[in-house]
Amino acid sequence: MSFGKNLQYLRQLSANMTQETLAEKLNVSRQTISKWEMDATNPEMDKALEICKIFNCSLDNLFREEMDKRSNAYSDLRVEEVDAFRYIEHTVISTEPENDAISYMYKIAEENGIDNPRVIGWDFPNLSQEQVNVFNMHGYTAALILPEGVSPEGMNIRKQPDHKYVAIHIDRPYDNPFVTIPGAYHTLNDFMRTNGLEQVTNGVIPCFETDGESMDVYLACR
């Protein structure tokens, strides 16, 4: 881990705070910030505690963790107001449920004449320990966002209200999915903590991914 890289990462999460701005907040020179970020020196304890207060993190975060899990695959880290939408969902529990759940949503879209369907998805958490540990199963829910006037027969239509999300874009997420996708969630959680946002888990879809050759990951926040 590197304190310098962690400090640079926290600045970038805070609306790309400049070294000059951070130096003013800490009453030090910009050159001091630069030396910290190059790991040439470390701050005294009082300055380290001030940094924790500014970025809403702990000393363990700063000095013992590798906070910057991002790579060149990530871009467009943002806060976004997602408009209300109607949707249907389908959950599959198996050893590889994602493709089956998503394919079923595209099938429903085709049957209902929906051009360029918007399909989102998220992990389904309500599995037994036996399903997870013995049979190596997991769950995945895919959802089809319904255009105005489309109501597939025999399916429960749900409504998502307007809500604020933090989001990040991933290029080529499936090149290294077990690193890149969790890393995106890690970055969004850091972004929320650093900017004083809280994740929302009730009343809206708490997190979702838009699928394809690239991916956008969303976490509901307030």
C-alpha positions as CSV (number, residue, x, y, z in Angstrom):
1,M,0.0,0.0,0.0
2,S,1.1,3.6,-0.5
3,F,0.0,6.6,1.5
4,G,0.8,8.9,-1.4
5,K,-1.4,7.0,-3.8
6,N,-4.2,6.9,-1.3
7,L,-4.0,10.7,-0.8
8,Q,-4.0,11.3,-4.6
9,Y,-7.0,8.9,-4.9
10,L,-9.0,10.8,-2.2
11,R,-8.3,14.1,-3.9
12,Q,-9.6,12.7,-7.2
13,L,-12.8,11.4,-5.5
14,S,-13.4,14.9,-4.0
15,A,-14.3,16.6,-7.3
16,N,-10.6,16.4,-8.4
17,M,-9.5,18.6,-5.5
18,T,-6.2,20.2,-6.5
19,Q,-3.0,20.0,-4.5
20,E,-3.2,23.7,-4.0
21,T,-6.7,23.5,-2.5
22,L,-5.7,20.7,-0.1
23,A,-2.6,22.6,0.9
24,E,-4.7,25.6,1.9
25,K,-7.0,23.4,4.0
26,L,-4.0,21.9,5.8
27,N,-2.0,25.1,6.0
28,V,1.0,23.6,4.3
29,S,2.7,24.3,0.9
30,R,1.7,22.6,-2.3
31,Q,5.2,21.2,-2.5
32,T,4.5,19.4,0.8
33,I,1.4,17.7,-0.7
34,S,3.5,16.7,-3.7
35,K,6.2,15.1,-1.5
36,W,3.5,13.2,0.4
37,E,2.0,11.9,-2.8
38,M,5.4,10.8,-4.1
39,D,5.9,9.0,-0.7
40,A,9.0,11.1,-0.2
41,T,7.8,12.1,3.3
42,N,4.7,11.3,5.5
43,P,2.6,13.9,7.3
44,E,2.9,14.4,11.1
45,M,0.1,12.9,13.1
46,D,-1.9,16.1,13.5
47,K,-1.9,16.6,9.7
48,A,-2.8,13.0,9.1
49,L,-5.8,13.4,11.4
50,E,-6.8,16.6,9.5
51,I,-6.7,14.6,6.3
52,C,-9.0,12.0,7.8
53,K,-11.4,14.7,8.7
54,I,-11.4,16.3,5.3
55,F,-11.9,13.0,3.4
56,N,-14.1,11.3,6.0
57,C,-11.7,8.3,6.3
58,S,-9.6,6.6,9.0
59,L,-5.9,6.3,9.6
60,D,-6.1,2.7,8.7
61,N,-7.6,3.7,5.3
62,L,-4.8,6.1,4.7
63,F,-1.8,4.1,5.8
64,R,-2.8,0.4,5.7
65,E,-5.1,-0.1,2.8
66,E,-4.7,0.0,-1.0
67,M,-7.6,2.4,-1.6
68,D,-7.1,3.0,-5.3
69,K,-8.6,-0.1,-6.8
70,R,-9.3,1.7,-10.1
71,S,-7.7,1.0,-13.4
72,N,-7.8,2.4,-16.9
73,A,-11.1,0.5,-17.4
74,Y,-12.9,3.0,-15.2
75,S,-14.2,6.4,-16.2
76,D,-17.1,8.9,-15.8
77,L,-17.4,8.7,-12.0
78,R,-20.5,10.8,-11.3
79,V,-23.7,11.5,-9.3
80,E,-26.7,11.0,-11.5
81,E,-30.5,11.6,-11.1
82,V,-32.2,8.5,-12.5
83,D,-35.7,9.2,-13.8
84,A,-38.6,7.1,-12.6
85,F,-39.2,3.9,-14.7
86,R,-41.4,0.8,-14.9
87,Y,-39.8,-2.6,-15.1
88,I,-40.3,-6.4,-14.9
89,E,-37.7,-8.7,-13.4
90,H,-36.7,-12.3,-13.6
91,T,-34.4,-14.1,-11.1
92,V,-32.3,-17.2,-11.8
93,I,-30.5,-19.3,-9.2
94,S,-27.8,-21.6,-10.6
95,T,-24.1,-21.9,-10.9
96,E,-24.1,-19.4,-13.8
97,P,-27.4,-17.5,-13.7
98,E,-26.5,-14.2,-15.4
99,N,-26.8,-15.2,-19.0
100,D,-30.1,-17.1,-18.4
101,A,-31.7,-14.2,-16.6
102,I,-30.6,-11.6,-19.1
103,S,-31.5,-13.7,-22.1
104,Y,-35.0,-14.2,-20.7
105,M,-35.5,-10.4,-20.5
106,Y,-34.4,-9.9,-24.1
107,K,-36.8,-12.7,-25.1
108,I,-39.7,-10.8,-23.4
109,A,-38.5,-7.6,-25.1
110,E,-38.6,-9.2,-28.5
111,E,-42.0,-10.7,-27.9
112,N,-43.4,-7.3,-27.0
113,G,-41.8,-5.5,-29.9
114,I,-39.4,-3.4,-27.8
115,D,-36.6,-2.1,-30.0
116,N,-33.2,-1.4,-28.3
117,P,-34.3,-2.9,-24.9
118,R,-32.7,-1.6,-21.7
119,V,-31.8,-4.4,-19.4
120,I,-30.2,-4.0,-16.0
121,G,-29.3,-6.6,-13.4
122,W,-28.0,-7.2,-9.8
123,D,-27.0,-10.0,-7.6
124,F,-29.9,-11.8,-5.8
125,P,-28.8,-12.2,-2.2
126,N,-31.5,-14.5,-0.7
127,L,-29.9,-17.9,-1.0
128,S,-29.3,-20.5,1.7
129,Q,-25.9,-21.5,2.9
130,E,-26.4,-24.9,1.4
131,Q,-27.0,-23.4,-2.0
132,V,-23.9,-21.3,-1.8
133,N,-21.5,-23.6,0.0
134,V,-22.5,-27.0,-1.1
135,F,-23.9,-26.5,-4.6
136,N,-21.8,-23.4,-5.5
137,M,-24.9,-21.6,-6.7
138,H,-25.6,-17.9,-6.7
139,G,-28.6,-15.8,-7.8
140,Y,-28.9,-13.0,-10.4
141,T,-31.9,-10.8,-11.2
142,A,-32.3,-9.2,-14.6
143,A,-34.8,-6.5,-15.2
144,L,-36.3,-5.0,-18.4
145,I,-37.1,-1.3,-18.3
146,L,-40.5,-0.9,-20.0
147,P,-41.2,1.8,-22.5
148,E,-44.4,3.8,-22.0
149,G,-47.5,1.8,-23.1
150,V,-45.8,-1.6,-22.9
151,S,-47.2,-4.0,-20.3
152,P,-46.2,-7.7,-20.8
153,E,-49.1,-10.0,-19.9
154,G,-48.8,-12.2,-16.9
155,M,-45.8,-10.4,-15.4
156,N,-45.6,-8.3,-12.2
157,I,-44.8,-4.7,-13.2
158,R,-42.8,-2.8,-10.7
159,K,-42.2,1.0,-10.4
160,Q,-39.0,2.7,-9.5
161,P,-39.3,6.4,-8.4
162,D,-36.9,9.2,-9.3
163,H,-33.7,8.7,-7.3
164,K,-30.1,9.8,-7.0
165,Y,-27.3,7.4,-7.7
166,V,-23.6,7.4,-7.9
167,A,-22.3,5.7,-11.0
168,I,-19.2,4.7,-12.8
169,H,-18.5,3.4,-16.3
170,I,-16.4,0.3,-17.0
171,D,-14.9,-0.5,-20.4
172,R,-14.5,-4.3,-21.2
173,P,-15.7,-5.4,-17.7
174,Y,-15.5,-9.1,-18.6
175,D,-11.8,-9.1,-19.4
176,N,-11.2,-9.6,-15.6
177,P,-14.7,-9.5,-14.1
178,F,-13.8,-10.8,-10.6
179,V,-11.4,-7.8,-10.1
180,T,-12.8,-5.0,-12.3
181,I,-16.5,-5.2,-11.3
182,P,-15.9,-5.5,-7.5
183,G,-13.3,-2.7,-7.9
184,A,-16.0,-0.5,-9.3
185,Y,-18.2,-1.0,-6.3
186,H,-15.2,-0.3,-4.0
187,T,-14.6,3.0,-5.8
188,L,-18.2,4.0,-5.6
189,N,-18.3,3.3,-1.8
190,D,-15.1,5.4,-1.4
191,F,-16.7,8.2,-3.4
192,M,-19.8,8.2,-1.3
193,R,-17.9,8.2,2.0
194,T,-15.5,10.9,0.8
195,N,-18.3,13.2,-0.3
196,G,-20.7,12.6,2.7
197,L,-23.2,10.4,0.8
198,E,-25.0,7.4,2.2
199,Q,-26.2,4.3,0.4
200,V,-30.0,3.8,0.2
201,T,-31.3,0.2,0.5
202,N,-35.0,0.7,1.0
203,G,-37.7,1.9,-1.5
204,V,-35.5,1.8,-4.6
205,I,-33.2,-0.7,-6.4
206,P,-30.1,-0.2,-4.2
207,C,-27.6,-1.1,-6.9
208,F,-27.6,-2.3,-10.5
209,E,-25.5,-2.8,-13.6
210,T,-26.3,-2.0,-17.2
211,D,-24.9,-4.9,-19.3
212,G,-23.0,-5.2,-22.6
213,E,-19.5,-4.9,-23.9
214,S,-19.2,-2.0,-21.5
215,M,-21.0,-1.5,-18.1
216,D,-22.2,1.2,-15.9
217,V,-22.6,0.4,-12.2
218,Y,-25.0,2.4,-10.0
219,L,-25.5,2.7,-6.2
220,A,-28.5,4.5,-4.8
221,C,-27.5,7.3,-2.4
222,R,-28.7,10.3,-0.5
